Amino acid sequence: MRTALLLDDLYTRHDTGRGHPETAGRIQAISERFHKDDLTTFTHPLTAREVTDDEVLLCHTPAYLKTVLAEIDGKSSGMLSTGDTVFSPDSLEVARKAAGGLLVAVDAVMKGERDNAFCVVRPPGHHATPSKGMGFCIFNSVAIAARYAQKTHGVERVAIVDWDVHHGNGTQDIFYEDGSVFFFSTHQHPWYPGTGMAGETGEGAGKKTTMNFPLPAGTGMADIGAAFRKGLAPAMKDYKPDLILISAGFDSRVDDPLGQFLLRDADFAELTRIVRDLAEEYADGRLVSVLEGGYNLSGLPLAAAAHLKELMA
């Protein structure tokens, strides 16, 4: 059981309402598939904790945290004033445990207790910028995990690999001027949120530590795989990260309602293999993955299972 798995029904308590694509059914579908494939038997279960305010502030502004605490009051439902993110009475607790669960996974991997981990959490996080939640995201869990690894475990260089069909604008914004975190993204363009041009490569101390591959609708593994092999792999050879994090968005899978890429389940296994090999070569195998997008309830669990099986290989 060298792979850790965070899979908990608590993530279904974030209620986005009828007809919303980012639904509790996403967690339920993945859970059913993982149990059917007996993947939970051969992975180490993780128990989430809540992220603290101080940990949130590693990536988000005090003003934004104040807004979240005021608006998600545990009593009402609505939409964050900062952007297109629905909340319900339990959403703050669930969002805290999404980010906090990822920190538990980082602890397990950095302490050498597990080789890698997959955190099946919601709400997603990679669109949350320092000052606003948007795109279904409240806290940027993967960004908080990177900062936490640096602060708590003395990690010098973190790489974040984002294969969601949507650009992780929030993650990019947080680290755009920080060379200690390398951000790599393949994403559909033009598409929400409209960021992630190839010329966006970082500024100041972060110059050349952001790498974007904006790709048109209809793109499949040939071009996305090439971006990983010819873009990410050489960059990691130079960067040599101490820890790799994956923003694993499965809305880049064929037939997703919110994306127009053509990746298939075997392609996600191959992308996982590429990143896992890079982690083994440069980061002693240290790799933590977190669920981002993926909204086809029949396709999402198959892609997620392919990803987890490759982590376990």
C-alpha positions in Angstrom: 0.0 0.0 0.0 2.5 2.6 -1.2 -0.3 4.8 -2.6 -2.5 6.8 -0.3 -6.1 7.6 -1.2 -8.4 10.3 0.2 -11.9 9.2 -0.5 -14.7 10.4 1.8 -18.4 10.9 1.6 -18.0 14.2 3.4 -17.1 15.8 0.1 -20.7 15.2 -1.1 -22.0 17.7 1.5 -21.0 20.7 -0.7 -24.4 21.2 -2.3 -24.3 23.2 -5.6 -28.0 22.7 -6.4 -30.0 21.0 -9.1 -28.5 21.0 -12.6 -25.0 22.2 -11.5 -22.2 20.3 -13.2 -19.9 20.3 -10.2 -22.2 17.9 -8.2 -21.8 15.5 -5.3 -22.5 12.8 -7.8 -18.9 13.2 -9.0 -17.6 11.8 -5.7 -20.2 9.1 -5.6 -19.4 7.9 -9.1 -15.7 7.7 -8.4 -16.3 5.9 -5.1 -18.5 3.3 -6.7 -15.9 2.7 -9.5 -13.0 2.4 -7.0 -14.8 -0.1 -4.8 -15.9 -2.1 -7.9 -12.3 -2.3 -9.1 -11.2 -3.1 -5.5 -8.8 -0.1 -5.6 -9.6 0.8 -2.0 -8.3 -2.5 -0.7 -4.8 -1.9 -2.1 -4.4 1.8 -1.1 -3.8 3.4 2.2 -6.8 5.4 3.4 -6.3 9.0 4.5 -8.4 11.0 6.9 -8.8 14.7 6.1 -8.4 17.6 8.5 -9.5 21.2 8.1 -7.0 23.6 6.7 -6.3 26.4 9.2 -6.7 30.1 8.5 -3.0 30.6 8.6 -2.6 27.9 6.0 -5.2 29.5 3.8 -3.3 32.7 4.1 -0.2 31.1 2.6 -1.9 31.7 -0.7 -5.0 33.9 -0.2 -5.3 37.4 1.0 -6.8 38.3 4.4 -9.5 40.3 2.7 -10.6 37.2 0.6 -10.6 34.9 3.6 -12.7 37.5 5.5 -15.1 37.5 2.6 -15.4 33.7 2.6 -15.9 33.5 6.4 -18.6 36.2 6.2 -20.5 34.8 3.2 -20.4 31.1 3.9 -22.0 31.3 7.3 -23.1 27.7 7.8 -26.8 28.7 7.5 -27.5 29.9 4.0 -26.8 29.1 0.3 -25.8 31.4 -2.5 -22.9 32.5 -4.7 -19.7 34.0 -3.6 -19.6 37.7 -4.3 -16.1 37.3 -5.9 -17.2 35.0 -8.8 -19.2 32.1 -10.1 -18.9 29.7 -7.1 -22.0 28.4 -5.5 -22.0 27.6 -1.7 -24.3 25.9 0.7 -24.3 25.7 4.6 -21.6 22.9 4.7 -19.4 24.3 1.9 -16.9 26.1 4.1 -16.2 22.9 6.2 -16.0 20.8 3.0 -13.6 23.3 1.3 -11.4 23.4 4.4 -11.2 19.6 4.4 -10.5 19.6 0.7 -7.4 21.7 1.2 -6.6 20.2 4.6 -6.9 16.7 3.1 -4.3 17.5 0.6 -2.0 18.6 3.4 -2.4 15.3 5.1 -1.4 13.6 1.8 1.7 15.9 1.6 2.6 14.9 5.1 2.4 11.2 4.3 4.5 11.5 1.2 7.1 13.9 2.6 7.6 11.7 5.7 8.2 8.7 3.4 5.1 6.9 4.8 3.7 6.6 1.2 5.2 7.1 -2.2 2.3 9.0 -3.7 -1.3 10.0 -3.1 -4.6 10.8 -4.9 -7.1 13.1 -3.1 -10.6 12.7 -4.5 -12.0 16.0 -3.1 -14.3 18.8 -4.0 -14.9 21.7 -4.5 -12.0 22.0 -7.0 -9.5 24.7 -6.4 -7.2 25.7 -9.3 -9.3 28.8 -10.4 -9.2 30.4 -7.0 -6.8 33.4 -7.1 -5.2 35.1 -4.1 -8.1 37.5 -3.9 -11.2 35.7 -5.2 -13.0 32.4 -5.6 -14.3 31.6 -9.1 -14.9 28.8 -11.5 -16.5 26.5 -8.7 -13.4 27.0 -6.5 -13.2 28.4 -3.0 -9.7 27.7 -1.8 -6.8 26.8 -4.1 -6.0 23.5 -2.5 -3.0 22.6 -4.7 -1.4 25.9 -4.2 -1.8 25.8 -0.5 -0.3 22.3 -0.6 2.8 23.6 -2.4 3.3 26.4 0.1 2.7 24.0 3.0 5.3 21.6 1.7 7.8 24.4 1.6 7.0 25.8 5.0 6.5 22.6 6.9 8.8 20.1 5.2 11.5 22.4 3.9 10.8 21.6 0.2 12.8 24.0 -2.0 11.2 23.4 -5.4 7.7 22.2 -6.2 6.2 21.5 -9.7 2.5 21.7 -10.3 1.2 19.8 -13.4 -2.3 20.8 -14.5 -4.0 18.8 -17.2 -7.5 20.1 -16.6 -9.3 21.3 -19.8 -9.5 24.7 -18.2 -6.4 26.8 -17.4 -5.5 26.9 -13.7 -5.4 30.7 -13.6 -5.5 30.9 -9.9 -2.5 28.6 -9.4 -0.6 30.6 -12.1 -1.4 33.9 -10.4 -0.2 32.7 -7.0 3.2 31.6 -8.2 3.7 33.8 -11.3 6.6 35.8 -9.7 7.9 32.9 -7.6 10.6 30.7 -9.0 10.2 28.1 -6.2 7.1 26.7 -7.8 7.0 25.6 -11.4 3.5 25.7 -13.0 2.8 23.6 -16.2 -0.6 23.5 -17.9 -2.2 22.0 -21.0 -5.7 23.5 -21.6 -8.3 24.3 -24.2 -8.1 27.8 -25.8 -10.1 29.8 -26.4 -12.1 28.6 -23.3 -12.9 29.6 -19.7 -11.2 31.5 -18.0 -9.4 32.9 -21.1 -5.9 32.9 -19.6 -2.8 30.7 -20.1 -1.2 32.0 -23.3 2.1 30.4 -24.3 3.7 33.8 -23.7 2.7 33.7 -20.1 6.0 32.3 -18.7 6.4 34.1 -15.4 7.9 37.4 -14.2 10.7 38.5 -11.9 12.0 35.7 -9.8 9.4 33.5 -11.5 10.6 34.1 -15.0 10.5 30.9 -17.1 8.8 28.8 -14.3 5.4 29.0 -15.9 4.8 26.9 -19.0 1.5 27.0 -20.8 0.2 24.9 -23.8 -3.1 26.4 -25.0 -4.6 24.0 -27.5 -7.7 24.1 -29.7 -10.9 22.2 -29.2 -10.6 18.7 -30.6 -7.1 18.2 -29.3 -6.2 14.6 -28.2 -3.3 12.7 -26.9 -0.9 13.3 -29.8 -0.5 17.0 -29.0 -1.1 16.8 -25.2 1.3 13.9 -24.9 3.9 15.9 -26.9 3.5 18.8 -24.6 4.4 16.5 -21.7 7.3 14.8 -23.4 8.8 17.7 -25.2 7.8 20.5 -22.8 7.4 19.3 -19.3 10.1 16.5 -19.3 13.0 18.8 -20.5 11.8 21.5 -18.1 11.9 19.2 -15.1 15.3 18.0 -16.1 16.5 21.6 -15.6 14.2 22.4 -12.7 14.6 19.2 -10.6 11.6 19.5 -8.3 11.6 18.1 -4.8 7.9 17.4 -5.0 5.4 17.2 -7.8 1.7 17.9 -7.5 -1.0 17.2 -10.1 -4.1 19.2 -10.7 -6.0 16.2 -12.1 -8.9 17.6 -14.1 -10.7 14.8 -16.0 -12.8 17.3 -18.0 -10.1 17.0 -20.7 -11.6 13.5 -21.3 -13.7 12.9 -24.5 -17.4 13.6 -24.1 -17.1 15.9 -21.0 -19.9 18.5 -21.1 -17.6 21.3 -20.1 -14.6 20.6 -22.4 -13.8 19.7 -26.0 -10.6 17.7 -25.7 -10.5 14.0 -26.7 -8.4 12.3 -24.1 -9.3 8.7 -23.2 -8.8 6.6 -20.1 -5.6 5.0 -21.4 -4.3 8.5 -22.1 -4.7 9.6 -18.5 -2.8 6.5 -17.5 0.0 7.5 -19.9 0.1 11.1 -18.6 0.2 9.8 -15.1 3.1 7.5 -16.0 5.1 10.4 -17.5 4.6 12.5 -14.4 5.3 9.5 -12.0 8.5 8.8 -13.9 9.6 12.4 -13.5 8.8 12.3 -9.8 10.9 9.1 -9.4 13.8 10.6 -11.3 13.9 14.0 -9.6 11.8 13.9 -6.4 12.4 10.5 -5.0 8.9 9.5 -6.2 7.1 12.2 -4.2 3.9 12.8 -6.0 0.5 14.0 -4.8 -2.5 14.4 -7.1 -5.8 16.2 -6.4 -9.1 16.0 -8.3 -10.0 19.2 -10.2 -12.6 19.1 -13.0 -14.5 16.2 -14.7 -18.2 16.4 -15.2 -19.3 13.4 -17.2 -20.5 11.0 -14.5 -19.9 7.9 -16.6 -16.5 8.9 -17.9 -15.0 10.6 -14.9 -14.8 7.5 -12.7 -13.1 5.5 -15.5 -10.5 8.2 -16.1 -9.9 8.6 -12.3 -9.5 4.8 -11.9 -7.0 4.7 -14.8 -5.0 7.5 -13.0 -5.1 5.8 -9.7 -4.1 2.4 -11.1 -1.0 4.0 -12.7 -0.1 5.7 -9.4 -0.3 2.2 -7.8 1.8 0.5 -10.5 
